[in-house]
Amino acid sequence: MTAAVAGTSGADLGGATTLAQMAALLDGAAAVVVGNTGPAHLAAAVGTPVVSLFAPVVPAQRWAPYGVPTVLLGDQSAPCRNTRARECPVPGHPCLTSVTAHDVVAAVEKLVTVEQPAVLRTPAVSREAAVTIQGEREDPRLARARLLDDGVRPGRPRVPDPGDPGPEPGRPRPCPHLGLAGLCPRGDPEALRGEEVDVVVLQRTRDLDLVRAWLGREPGRDLPAVFLEHNAPGLEPEDGPVPHTRHPLADRDDIPIAHVTHFNRLFYDNGRAPTTVIEHGIVDPGERYTGELARAAVVVNEPVRRGRTVGADLLPGLAQAAPLDVFGMGLTGLHEQYGLDPGRVELFDDPPQAAMHAELARRRVYVHPVRWTSLGLSLLEAMHLGMPVVGLATTEAVEAVPFEAGCCPPARSGWRRRSGTSCTTRTPPGWPARRRVPSRWSGTGFPGSSATGMHCSRR
């Protein structure tokens, strides 16, 4: 059935994921179309809106996905109503046959919305802090896994597209707090001013203005705030040159900066702002390495736009040493931009994460050509998978890759020669990488910090 639904334009993952992998897939979706079954509630648990094809054999007010924006499709007054039947008792399945493909598309469009800024709030039903995280996150699943480990429940309240009229007047829509209730009146950010807020998590400088406008309070003065800095210094147009890049919050001492690597904290000029490091981590995809394909794998997003920063210009030389499979988003035009031979370099544009993990593990080696980044999460994922890895000896990668798990050759050792040798010879199993990575970069907690009390130092 999943193969029929996927057709030629979708990926058939029927029976191919674990429960955790399915949760990760659902978490990355803008919306999910599903019947009244387990994945509908799993989607709600990770905060993803649901288009529910709901047969009324049980009451929707009790069994529909809870705590997330939901569009219910199906005739809720059909003759099978409240029968609790497991097989359709009415010929023709009339409760759902009236639903058209247009109805489903319209429902999805209604749910695809824009995220609000990060707000930690305390819902009335619980004193546990519910965290909402937005912005340029490198891996929201990691943040969610870590926060859950500390007893914090993350959610993602959203504001709809400005053209969406929203629900009927006076009917607020629930915000997804992973089962914790909270109401966020749709399309009305000013309604957040009455919320009881514990702390705001900022990830872009414009979030400061959003907090002022939406909450009516000054972050750092009127309520606690933390700035979560994902980027390595020097990547934004307004950044100064490295190592003189001054952080936008460097002149404030009331908002601590949480960097994701020790390298970033060292290379930013943080001024008088308190700093801490909450290291990268990922949800463990499991040891799956086979190395059955004598090809190298590369994962990079938007290489045409980001160019040298992500090592896109190195791909032609690497392809001379070994055939490459490049996975990631925004790959269109990569062959043309760098004169790559499609016979040597195959592109896999924006695959589902679980499918990408399965395919990566079949490649002989993972190659990480990125010159300047905080720490590529795909590098950590490859080591979790048990793959041998080769990467540039830059930023935090030097610390991430243990000697026995692969190599980060310095420039003078011949990047092309070393990476080509690793791809074409019999590489050792990547179990040393897998043994090393979960001990430090798995999504099981905050090394050296916690969500309730960060240990900050002044740099």
Steps between C-alpha positions, in 0.01 A plus 500: 500500500780744586662427164176587321469828692866594441474433128791640298531833682519390864721280716345172614607449862231248589651260752842661462519706820516437871262685730772754582582551133132550419480761776801680349338496156173634635683766697663630183169527312303821458178297526395134499207340316397183681204295613386462859790278598821499702711727274237774537563514873875462455490805272311690769759391758781663302293812430417449130159612367272220379249460219293219648293269279272418787233229486243585771487152656640671813431861606745750353489719807666218693713327236615767254871605522544705815676829549594582139324682217276238335263491203245220533376353172214255466126492564476498880125427485532188283300187599810339653519777759601381851482132406867435588508269200843376386367418151264726309141394585350710218549401134705746300682663793286818467664688788826546302414445133365856490851637575672612179867556421417872476364489857827347624719752314292791633529364854878469473528855366295622793740342749831602344587801711782727613665437835490748788806603699632281777309530827522288811158500658324333790158363399222519755476122524862449600784686670749327271654747257385444143762615252430633155794509265511674163733652248809372323537177691755249380312205646175553692483129585819533703371797694177315569677183610731688736224711651281196555790340681497793742124479555424797274223467246571680170233620263467714189217756504449648156351805337316427173559645160369862499250406230346225711181627670544248780224343711171656590522812721550424866629146438868481592705216361712278727877530488698173482665452839549125466183427691511802731206732444552860397301740288649727238232710326560454133651792310505724809855515644400779739289248688828352622545805726281340762700177506698394805851473351800338671776580250540585133746313278634730229667370184513809279551865590157585359350280772582781745257726315240224472506445877457873557211520253322176592561477875538870576810430707873559468694170482774483759343774711130419540536124454792257474639434153765278340649550154565165330777558243521223240730667248875512477627862495532692175214334309251787501541805273511733800767294680850640523796292379618205708651512762361851559133401463314667785181331611185718474441454876860568599411834663234349727555312824134415568456236227737200503617360166481122460744387229474153347877438484803602702662617177221753445526638851876540458485670159210739564571823682231458765581824678351513848217257429493185719565191288452126520535208259216256438657257257343367184334163506265289294236233540690172458398335169659170605802305374416415138826516303550242224730683257370282218524779239849612398396864500553794732209683662481875555219686678476874441212748480483776240851445358435721196419800719752432779788398273844499661359518852371144468781380272290472186803598292681189629249260347660487150834385646333252731299357210825428316611278787171319559135517386292723727140499615394843627199524733337821621267788425537747217718287271349626173770645276793339683620305194496812285656729761810286549517303176424169669460183293155350574657161443733559796282717724138405571269740684231406754304818563323534837439132584306408817744471786435133575545410133820705483644320803431163338670609177799664670576178686533313169783729380861406564600824674354835606686810377451834676643778279357793699755773568315714752211390718416454866510122461315322222232282655525269199858421605374390841216303339748317277708400802185390683422280201844342544651645181871578462530873434737744332471872565688827482702584810302817570287644780362237741543204261855444628359429844203299373683235296715261707818371334376142477165597341629681193720797420498877478810552286666841520538690173867414455427124503304518175122515553417346162757223531401403856127512437534306175709232668241461774222453244671252269685275741354256748396730784464367855155472659382820662427350841767717671307807382173363634666411830630856536207712386208392726711565808517869416268608220186293547176680582481373857576810700687825530869434573605751761167681497134449564182664385432624851841640597775573249859528620623816331840662489602841376731512201 
